[in-house]
Amino acid sequence: MAIEKVIIQNFKKFKNPFEIKFNENINLLVGDNESGKSTILEAIHVALTGIYAGRSIRNQLSAYLFNREVVEEYLASVEAGHPTAPPEIMIEL
């Protein structure tokens, strides 16, 4: 089975839902440094294996995995006394 598309939200660089569609054959990820190429591959790996940085994602869950802007917005809402729902990471294959 091949991955047809990936949707990522609130995972590292990707705040808003980011969708990428793949061909059946070869796919190349090309972009500048810090544009999210490795993050796309990490998201696929986490979704397929539940492993991040060699360990179960359950043991690695930290603010670093969440989009920084989303975390800052959540913390600001808590400090203001009107907390919003905590951020969630969504990776769909």
Jmol script that loads the backbone (N, CA, C; Angstrom):
load data "model"
ATOM      1  N   MET A   1       0.847  -1.168   0.000  1.00  0.00           N
ATOM      2  CA  MET A   1       0.000   0.000   0.000  1.00  0.00           C
ATOM      3  C   MET A   1       0.900   1.241   0.000  1.00  0.00           C
ATOM      4  N   ALA A   2       0.530   2.229  -0.772  1.00  0.00           N
ATOM      5  CA  ALA A   2       1.298   3.472  -0.871  1.00  0.00           C
ATOM      6  C   ALA A   2       0.578   4.590  -0.125  1.00  0.00           C
ATOM      7  N   ILE A   3       1.340   5.539   0.364  1.00  0.00           N
ATOM      8  CA  ILE A   3       0.769   6.721   0.998  1.00  0.00           C
ATOM      9  C   ILE A   3       0.354   7.675  -0.115  1.00  0.00           C
ATOM     10  N   GLU A   4      -0.912   8.034  -0.145  1.00  0.00           N
ATOM     11  CA  GLU A   4      -1.421   8.934  -1.176  1.00  0.00           C
ATOM     12  C   GLU A   4      -1.284  10.396  -0.774  1.00  0.00           C
ATOM     13  N   LYS A   5      -1.530  10.675   0.510  1.00  0.00           N
ATOM     14  CA  LYS A   5      -1.392  12.047   0.982  1.00  0.00           C
ATOM     15  C   LYS A   5      -1.113  12.059   2.474  1.00  0.00           C
ATOM     16  N   VAL A   6      -0.582  13.169   2.939  1.00  0.00           N
ATOM     17  CA  VAL A   6      -0.290  13.376   4.352  1.00  0.00           C
ATOM     18  C   VAL A   6      -0.888  14.722   4.741  1.00  0.00           C
ATOM     19  N   ILE A   7      -1.554  14.753   5.888  1.00  0.00           N
ATOM     20  CA  ILE A   7      -2.067  16.005   6.443  1.00  0.00           C
ATOM     21  C   ILE A   7      -1.441  16.156   7.833  1.00  0.00           C
ATOM     22  N   ILE A   8      -0.838  17.316   8.063  1.00  0.00           N
ATOM     23  CA  ILE A   8      -0.147  17.582   9.326  1.00  0.00           C
ATOM     24  C   ILE A   8      -0.678  18.884   9.910  1.00  0.00           C
ATOM     25  N   GLN A   9      -0.976  18.871  11.214  1.00  0.00           N
ATOM     26  CA  GLN A   9      -1.410  20.092  11.891  1.00  0.00           C
ATOM     27  C   GLN A   9      -0.822  20.138  13.287  1.00  0.00           C
ATOM     28  N   ASN A  10      -0.294  21.300  13.655  1.00  0.00           N
ATOM     29  CA  ASN A  10       0.277  21.568  14.984  1.00  0.00           C
ATOM     30  C   ASN A  10       1.497  20.720  15.307  1.00  0.00           C
ATOM     31  N   PHE A  11       2.140  20.139  14.325  1.00  0.00           N
ATOM     32  CA  PHE A  11       3.346  19.345  14.533  1.00  0.00           C
ATOM     33  C   PHE A  11       4.529  20.168  14.058  1.00  0.00           C
ATOM     34  N   LYS A  12       5.363  20.546  15.005  1.00  0.00           N
ATOM     35  CA  LYS A  12       6.573  21.325  14.744  1.00  0.00           C
ATOM     36  C   LYS A  12       6.283  22.550  13.890  1.00  0.00           C
ATOM     37  N   LYS A  13       6.782  22.618  12.697  1.00  0.00           N
ATOM     38  CA  LYS A  13       6.669  23.803  11.844  1.00  0.00           C
ATOM     39  C   LYS A  13       5.240  24.062  11.365  1.00  0.00           C
ATOM     40  N   PHE A  14       4.437  23.025  11.269  1.00  0.00           N
ATOM     41  CA  PHE A  14       3.137  23.132  10.622  1.00  0.00           C
ATOM     42  C   PHE A  14       2.027  23.437  11.624  1.00  0.00           C
ATOM     43  N   LYS A  15       1.532  24.679  11.589  1.00  0.00           N
ATOM     44  CA  LYS A  15       0.441  25.090  12.478  1.00  0.00           C
ATOM     45  C   LYS A  15      -0.905  24.744  11.845  1.00  0.00           C
ATOM     46  N   ASN A  16      -1.203  25.374  10.742  1.00  0.00           N
ATOM     47  CA  ASN A  16      -2.463  25.134  10.035  1.00  0.00           C
ATOM     48  C   ASN A  16      -2.378  23.819   9.280  1.00  0.00           C
ATOM     49  N   PRO A  17      -3.503  23.197   9.002  1.00  0.00           N
ATOM     50  CA  PRO A  17      -3.442  21.921   8.276  1.00  0.00           C
ATOM     51  C   PRO A  17      -2.636  22.059   6.986  1.00  0.00           C
ATOM     52  N   PHE A  18      -1.616  21.232   6.874  1.00  0.00           N
ATOM     53  CA  PHE A  18      -0.753  21.185   5.692  1.00  0.00           C
ATOM     54  C   PHE A  18      -1.004  19.851   5.009  1.00  0.00           C
ATOM     55  N   GLU A  19      -1.275  19.890   3.735  1.00  0.00           N
ATOM     56  CA  GLU A  19      -1.551  18.654   2.990  1.00  0.00           C
ATOM     57  C   GLU A  19      -0.575  18.526   1.829  1.00  0.00           C
ATOM     58  N   ILE A  20      -0.043  17.338   1.678  1.00  0.00           N
ATOM     59  CA  ILE A  20       0.830  17.035   0.551  1.00  0.00           C
ATOM     60  C   ILE A  20       0.348  15.726  -0.067  1.00  0.00           C
ATOM     61  N   LYS A  21       0.212  15.725  -1.384  1.00  0.00           N
ATOM     62  CA  LYS A  21      -0.220  14.526  -2.102  1.00  0.00           C
ATOM     63  C   LYS A  21       0.988  13.915  -2.797  1.00  0.00           C
ATOM     64  N   PHE A  22       1.016  12.589  -2.835  1.00  0.00           N
ATOM     65  CA  PHE A  22       2.134  11.868  -3.417  1.00  0.00           C
ATOM     66  C   PHE A  22       1.725  11.138  -4.692  1.00  0.00           C
ATOM     67  N   ASN A  23       2.712  10.944  -5.563  1.00  0.00           N
ATOM     68  CA  ASN A  23       2.534  10.128  -6.769  1.00  0.00           C
ATOM     69  C   ASN A  23       2.643   8.658  -6.388  1.00  0.00           C
ATOM     70  N   GLU A  24       2.290   7.798  -7.321  1.00  0.00           N
ATOM     71  CA  GLU A  24       2.470   6.363  -7.089  1.00  0.00           C
ATOM     72  C   GLU A  24       3.935   5.970  -7.229  1.00  0.00           C
ATOM     73  N   ASN A  25       4.704   6.742  -7.977  1.00  0.00           N
ATOM     74  CA  ASN A  25       6.095   6.390  -8.258  1.00  0.00           C
ATOM     75  C   ASN A  25       7.042   7.100  -7.295  1.00  0.00           C
ATOM     76  N   ILE A  26       7.914   7.912  -7.811  1.00  0.00           N
ATOM     77  CA  ILE A  26       8.931   8.592  -7.013  1.00  0.00           C
ATOM     78  C   ILE A  26       8.443   9.987  -6.642  1.00  0.00           C
ATOM     79  N   ASN A  27       8.725  10.370  -5.407  1.00  0.00           N
ATOM     80  CA  ASN A  27       8.383  11.704  -4.929  1.00  0.00           C
ATOM     81  C   ASN A  27       9.638  12.341  -4.343  1.00  0.00           C
ATOM     82  N   LEU A  28       9.861  13.603  -4.666  1.00  0.00           N
ATOM     83  CA  LEU A  28      11.009  14.341  -4.152  1.00  0.00           C
ATOM     84  C   LEU A  28      10.526  15.496  -3.303  1.00  0.00           C
ATOM     85  N   LEU A  29      11.125  15.659  -2.138  1.00  0.00           N
ATOM     86  CA  LEU A  29      10.847  16.821  -1.296  1.00  0.00           C
ATOM     87  C   LEU A  29      12.019  17.772  -1.457  1.00  0.00           C
ATOM     88  N   VAL A  30      11.748  18.939  -2.012  1.00  0.00           N
ATOM     89  CA  VAL A  30      12.785  19.926  -2.275  1.00  0.00           C
ATOM     90  C   VAL A  30      12.368  21.240  -1.644  1.00  0.00           C
ATOM     91  N   GLY A  31      13.305  21.910  -0.983  1.00  0.00           N
ATOM     92  CA  GLY A  31      12.999  23.210  -0.394  1.00  0.00           C
ATOM     93  C   GLY A  31      14.191  23.749   0.353  1.00  0.00           C
ATOM     94  N   ASP A  32      14.065  24.995   0.778  1.00  0.00           N
ATOM     95  CA  ASP A  32      15.123  25.649   1.538  1.00  0.00           C
ATOM     96  C   ASP A  32      15.295  24.971   2.895  1.00  0.00           C
ATOM     97  N   ASN A  33      16.400  25.284   3.556  1.00  0.00           N
ATOM     98  CA  ASN A  33      16.612  24.829   4.923  1.00  0.00           C
ATOM     99  C   ASN A  33      15.472  25.344   5.795  1.00  0.00           C
ATOM    100  N   GLU A  34      15.052  24.537   6.758  1.00  0.00           N
ATOM    101  CA  GLU A  34      13.990  24.896   7.701  1.00  0.00           C
ATOM    102  C   GLU A  34      12.626  25.094   7.034  1.00  0.00           C
ATOM    103  N   SER A  35      12.424  24.496   5.853  1.00  0.00           N
ATOM    104  CA  SER A  35      11.127  24.642   5.184  1.00  0.00           C
ATOM    105  C   SER A  35      10.147  23.530   5.548  1.00  0.00           C
ATOM    106  N   GLY A  36      10.626  22.481   6.236  1.00  0.00           N
ATOM    107  CA  GLY A  36       9.730  21.435   6.713  1.00  0.00           C
ATOM    108  C   GLY A  36       9.885  20.082   6.049  1.00  0.00           C
ATOM    109  N   LYS A  37      10.891  19.905   5.206  1.00  0.00           N
ATOM    110  CA  LYS A  37      11.083  18.613   4.517  1.00  0.00           C
ATOM    111  C   LYS A  37      11.272  17.470   5.515  1.00  0.00           C
ATOM    112  N   SER A  38      12.178  17.650   6.445  1.00  0.00           N
ATOM    113  CA  SER A  38      12.439  16.596   7.440  1.00  0.00           C
ATOM    114  C   SER A  38      11.249  16.401   8.363  1.00  0.00           C
ATOM    115  N   THR A  39      10.532  17.462   8.652  1.00  0.00           N
ATOM    116  CA  THR A  39       9.360  17.361   9.512  1.00  0.00           C
ATOM    117  C   THR A  39       8.283  16.505   8.864  1.00  0.00           C
ATOM    118  N   ILE A  40       8.120  16.622   7.559  1.00  0.00           N
ATOM    119  CA  ILE A  40       7.160  15.770   6.836  1.00  0.00           C
ATOM    120  C   ILE A  40       7.550  14.307   7.002  1.00  0.00           C
ATOM    121  N   LEU A  41       8.824  14.009   6.829  1.00  0.00           N
ATOM    122  CA  LEU A  41       9.289  12.620   6.980  1.00  0.00           C
ATOM    123  C   LEU A  41       9.150  12.141   8.419  1.00  0.00           C
ATOM    124  N   GLU A  42       9.453  13.006   9.392  1.00  0.00           N
ATOM    125  CA  GLU A  42       9.277  12.636  10.798  1.00  0.00           C
ATOM    126  C   GLU A  42       7.818  12.355  11.115  1.00  0.00           C
ATOM    127  N   ALA A  43       6.924  13.169  10.577  1.00  0.00           N
ATOM    128  CA  ALA A  43       5.488  12.973  10.816  1.00  0.00           C
ATOM    129  C   ALA A  43       5.026  11.634  10.263  1.00  0.00           C
ATOM    130  N   ILE A  44       5.479  11.298   9.067  1.00  0.00           N
ATOM    131  CA  ILE A  44       5.121  10.003   8.477  1.00  0.00           C
ATOM    132  C   ILE A  44       5.643   8.873   9.354  1.00  0.00           C
ATOM    133  N   HIS A  45       6.885   8.993   9.788  1.00  0.00           N
ATOM    134  CA  HIS A  45       7.498   7.952  10.628  1.00  0.00           C
ATOM    135  C   HIS A  45       6.737   7.794  11.954  1.00  0.00           C
ATOM    136  N   VAL A  46       6.394   8.910  12.589  1.00  0.00           N
ATOM    137  CA  VAL A  46       5.652   8.850  13.860  1.00  0.00           C
ATOM    138  C   VAL A  46       4.287   8.199  13.648  1.00  0.00           C
ATOM    139  N   ALA A  47       3.604   8.587  12.575  1.00  0.00           N
ATOM    140  CA  ALA A  47       2.266   8.039  12.323  1.00  0.00           C
ATOM    141  C   ALA A  47       2.313   6.541  12.042  1.00  0.00           C
ATOM    142  N   LEU A  48       3.339   6.095  11.346  1.00  0.00           N
ATOM    143  CA  LEU A  48       3.422   4.674  10.992  1.00  0.00           C
ATOM    144  C   LEU A  48       3.952   3.795  12.120  1.00  0.00           C
ATOM    145  N   THR A  49       4.854   4.342  12.947  1.00  0.00           N
ATOM    146  CA  THR A  49       5.527   3.499  13.936  1.00  0.00           C
ATOM    147  C   THR A  49       5.235   3.859  15.384  1.00  0.00           C
ATOM    148  N   GLY A  50       4.824   5.104  15.640  1.00  0.00           N
ATOM    149  CA  GLY A  50       4.670   5.559  17.021  1.00  0.00           C
ATOM    150  C   GLY A  50       6.003   5.839  17.677  1.00  0.00           C
ATOM    151  N   ILE A  51       7.064   5.906  16.867  1.00  0.00           N
ATOM    152  CA  ILE A  51       8.418   6.119  17.373  1.00  0.00           C
ATOM    153  C   ILE A  51       8.898   7.506  16.960  1.00  0.00           C
ATOM    154  N   TYR A  52       9.492   8.245  17.901  1.00  0.00           N
ATOM    155  CA  TYR A  52      10.118   9.529  17.608  1.00  0.00           C
ATOM    156  C   TYR A  52      11.476   9.554  18.296  1.00  0.00           C
ATOM    157  N   ALA A  53      12.511   9.873  17.547  1.00  0.00           N
ATOM    158  CA  ALA A  53      13.880   9.933  18.077  1.00  0.00           C
ATOM    159  C   ALA A  53      14.272   8.618  18.764  1.00  0.00           C
ATOM    160  N   GLY A  54      13.827   7.509  18.180  1.00  0.00           N
ATOM    161  CA  GLY A  54      14.223   6.204  18.685  1.00  0.00           C
ATOM    162  C   GLY A  54      13.443   5.695  19.878  1.00  0.00           C
ATOM    163  N   ARG A  55      12.441   6.440  20.313  1.00  0.00           N
ATOM    164  CA  ARG A  55      11.659   6.027  21.478  1.00  0.00           C
ATOM    165  C   ARG A  55      10.176   6.165  21.197  1.00  0.00           C
ATOM    166  N   SER A  56       9.376   5.469  21.969  1.00  0.00           N
ATOM    167  CA  SER A  56       7.929   5.570  21.829  1.00  0.00           C
ATOM    168  C   SER A  56       7.502   7.016  22.018  1.00  0.00           C
ATOM    169  N   ILE A  57       6.596   7.473  21.180  1.00  0.00           N
ATOM    170  CA  ILE A  57       6.128   8.856  21.257  1.00  0.00           C
ATOM    171  C   ILE A  57       5.514   9.143  22.621  1.00  0.00           C
ATOM    172  N   ARG A  58       4.992   8.142  23.284  1.00  0.00           N
ATOM    173  CA  ARG A  58       4.430   8.332  24.622  1.00  0.00           C
ATOM    174  C   ARG A  58       5.484   8.827  25.600  1.00  0.00           C
ATOM    175  N   ASN A  59       6.731   8.401  25.389  1.00  0.00           N
ATOM    176  CA  ASN A  59       7.819   8.806  26.276  1.00  0.00           C
ATOM    177  C   ASN A  59       8.519  10.071  25.803  1.00  0.00           C
ATOM    178  N   GLN A  60       8.198  10.549  24.621  1.00  0.00           N
ATOM    179  CA  GLN A  60       8.875  11.696  24.038  1.00  0.00           C
ATOM    180  C   GLN A  60       7.964  12.912  23.908  1.00  0.00           C
ATOM    181  N   LEU A  61       6.742  12.812  24.335  1.00  0.00           N
ATOM    182  CA  LEU A  61       5.799  13.912  24.153  1.00  0.00           C
ATOM    183  C   LEU A  61       6.274  15.136  24.935  1.00  0.00           C
ATOM    184  N   SER A  62       6.553  16.210  24.209  1.00  0.00           N
ATOM    185  CA  SER A  62       7.019  17.446  24.828  1.00  0.00           C
ATOM    186  C   SER A  62       6.518  18.629  24.019  1.00  0.00           C
ATOM    187  N   ALA A  63       6.653  19.816  24.586  1.00  0.00           N
ATOM    188  CA  ALA A  63       6.224  21.033  23.891  1.00  0.00           C
ATOM    189  C   ALA A  63       6.993  21.208  22.580  1.00  0.00           C
ATOM    190  N   TYR A  64       8.192  20.649  22.483  1.00  0.00           N
ATOM    191  CA  TYR A  64       9.012  20.765  21.274  1.00  0.00           C
ATOM    192  C   TYR A  64       8.315  20.176  20.048  1.00  0.00           C
ATOM    193  N   LEU A  65       7.497  19.170  20.230  1.00  0.00           N
ATOM    194  CA  LEU A  65       6.823  18.533  19.097  1.00  0.00           C
ATOM    195  C   LEU A  65       5.653  19.362  18.572  1.00  0.00           C
ATOM    196  N   PHE A  66       5.113  20.225  19.416  1.00  0.00           N
ATOM    197  CA  PHE A  66       3.975  21.052  19.035  1.00  0.00           C
ATOM    198  C   PHE A  66       4.464  22.310  18.317  1.00  0.00           C
ATOM    199  N   ASN A  67       3.628  22.845  17.470  1.00  0.00           N
ATOM    200  CA  ASN A  67       3.920  24.110  16.825  1.00  0.00           C
ATOM    201  C   ASN A  67       4.065  25.177  17.908  1.00  0.00           C
ATOM    202  N   ARG A  68       5.167  25.913  17.881  1.00  0.00           N
ATOM    203  CA  ARG A  68       5.477  26.886  18.927  1.00  0.00           C
ATOM    204  C   ARG A  68       4.397  27.957  19.061  1.00  0.00           C
ATOM    205  N   GLU A  69       3.886  28.430  17.944  1.00  0.00           N
ATOM    206  CA  GLU A  69       2.866  29.475  17.969  1.00  0.00           C
ATOM    207  C   GLU A  69       1.584  28.994  18.658  1.00  0.00           C
ATOM    208  N   VAL A  70       1.204  27.749  18.402  1.00  0.00           N
ATOM    209  CA  VAL A  70       0.007  27.181  19.025  1.00  0.00           C
ATOM    210  C   VAL A  70       0.192  27.060  20.532  1.00  0.00           C
ATOM    211  N   VAL A  71       1.381  26.642  20.953  1.00  0.00           N
ATOM    212  CA  VAL A  71       1.664  26.527  22.391  1.00  0.00           C
ATOM    213  C   VAL A  71       1.616  27.898  23.047  1.00  0.00           C
ATOM    214  N   GLU A  72       2.222  28.902  22.404  1.00  0.00           N
ATOM    215  CA  GLU A  72       2.218  30.256  22.958  1.00  0.00           C
ATOM    216  C   GLU A  72       0.792  30.807  23.074  1.00  0.00           C
ATOM    217  N   GLU A  73      -0.040  30.552  22.072  1.00  0.00           N
ATOM    218  CA  GLU A  73      -1.431  31.004  22.127  1.00  0.00           C
ATOM    219  C   GLU A  73      -2.179  30.338  23.279  1.00  0.00           C
ATOM    220  N   TYR A  74      -1.928  29.049  23.467  1.00  0.00           N
ATOM    221  CA  TYR A  74      -2.592  28.333  24.564  1.00  0.00           C
ATOM    222  C   TYR A  74      -2.147  28.888  25.914  1.00  0.00           C
ATOM    223  N   LEU A  75      -0.836  29.055  26.097  1.00  0.00           N
ATOM    224  CA  LEU A  75      -0.329  29.575  27.370  1.00  0.00           C
ATOM    225  C   LEU A  75      -0.847  30.983  27.647  1.00  0.00           C
ATOM    226  N   ALA A  76      -0.964  31.797  26.607  1.00  0.00           N
ATOM    227  CA  ALA A  76      -1.511  33.152  26.776  1.00  0.00           C
ATOM    228  C   ALA A  76      -2.967  33.086  27.213  1.00  0.00           C
ATOM    229  N   SER A  77      -3.724  32.141  26.672  1.00  0.00           N
ATOM    230  CA  SER A  77      -5.133  32.017  27.071  1.00  0.00           C
ATOM    231  C   SER A  77      -5.253  31.580  28.530  1.00  0.00           C
ATOM    232  N   VAL A  78      -4.337  30.732  28.983  1.00  0.00           N
ATOM    233  CA  VAL A  78      -4.344  30.297  30.383  1.00  0.00           C
ATOM    234  C   VAL A  78      -3.999  31.467  31.292  1.00  0.00           C
ATOM    235  N   GLU A  79      -2.965  32.223  30.915  1.00  0.00           N
ATOM    236  CA  GLU A  79      -2.554  33.372  31.721  1.00  0.00           C
ATOM    237  C   GLU A  79      -3.649  34.437  31.780  1.00  0.00           C
ATOM    238  N   ALA A  80      -4.425  34.562  30.713  1.00  0.00           N
ATOM    239  CA  ALA A  80      -5.501  35.555  30.670  1.00  0.00           C
ATOM    240  C   ALA A  80      -6.724  35.097  31.465  1.00  0.00           C
ATOM    241  N   GLY A  81      -6.716  33.859  31.937  1.00  0.00           N
ATOM    242  CA  GLY A  81      -7.835  33.354  32.720  1.00  0.00           C
ATOM    243  C   GLY A  81      -8.963  32.779  31.896  1.00  0.00           C
ATOM    244  N   HIS A  82      -8.756  32.638  30.597  1.00  0.00           N
ATOM    245  CA  HIS A  82      -9.762  32.070  29.699  1.00  0.00           C
ATOM    246  C   HIS A  82      -9.118  30.960  28.862  1.00  0.00           C
ATOM    247  N   PRO A  83      -8.752  29.860  29.513  1.00  0.00           N
ATOM    248  CA  PRO A  83      -8.020  28.819  28.783  1.00  0.00           C
ATOM    249  C   PRO A  83      -8.836  28.197  27.648  1.00  0.00           C
ATOM    250  N   THR A  84      -8.167  28.050  26.532  1.00  0.00           N
ATOM    251  CA  THR A  84      -8.751  27.332  25.403  1.00  0.00           C
ATOM    252  C   THR A  84      -8.390  25.858  25.553  1.00  0.00           C
ATOM    253  N   ALA A  85      -8.886  25.038  24.657  1.00  0.00           N
ATOM    254  CA  ALA A  85      -8.531  23.613  24.688  1.00  0.00           C
ATOM    255  C   ALA A  85      -7.036  23.474  24.421  1.00  0.00           C
ATOM    256  N   PRO A  86      -6.371  22.555  25.117  1.00  0.00           N
ATOM    257  CA  PRO A  86      -4.937  22.348  24.864  1.00  0.00           C
ATOM    258  C   PRO A  86      -4.703  21.969  23.399  1.00  0.00           C
ATOM    259  N   PRO A  87      -3.554  22.340  22.879  1.00  0.00           N
ATOM    260  CA  PRO A  87      -3.271  22.014  21.473  1.00  0.00           C
ATOM    261  C   PRO A  87      -3.167  20.505  21.254  1.00  0.00           C
ATOM    262  N   GLU A  88      -3.506  20.102  20.053  1.00  0.00           N
ATOM    263  CA  GLU A  88      -3.404  18.694  19.644  1.00  0.00           C
ATOM    264  C   GLU A  88      -2.549  18.603  18.393  1.00  0.00           C
ATOM    265  N   ILE A  89      -1.829  17.530  18.265  1.00  0.00           N
ATOM    266  CA  ILE A  89      -1.088  17.243  17.036  1.00  0.00           C
ATOM    267  C   ILE A  89      -1.937  16.292  16.212  1.00  0.00           C
ATOM    268  N   MET A  90      -2.058  16.596  14.916  1.00  0.00           N
ATOM    269  CA  MET A  90      -2.799  15.718  14.023  1.00  0.00           C
ATOM    270  C   MET A  90      -1.896  15.357  12.847  1.00  0.00           C
ATOM    271  N   ILE A  91      -1.711  14.068  12.647  1.00  0.00           N
ATOM    272  CA  ILE A  91      -0.979  13.552  11.490  1.00  0.00           C
ATOM    273  C   ILE A  91      -1.854  12.487  10.870  1.00  0.00           C
ATOM    274  N   GLU A  92      -2.259  12.718   9.644  1.00  0.00           N
ATOM    275  CA  GLU A  92      -3.139  11.786   8.946  1.00  0.00           C
ATOM    276  C   GLU A  92      -2.450  11.300   7.680  1.00  0.00           C
ATOM    277  N   LEU A  93      -2.411   9.997   7.503  1.00  0.00           N
ATOM    278  CA  LEU A  93      -1.837   9.400   6.292  1.00  0.00           C
ATOM    279  C   LEU A  93      -2.939   8.753   5.514  1.00  0.00           C
TER     280      LEU A  93
END
end "model"
wireframe off; spacefill off
backbone 0.3
color backbone group
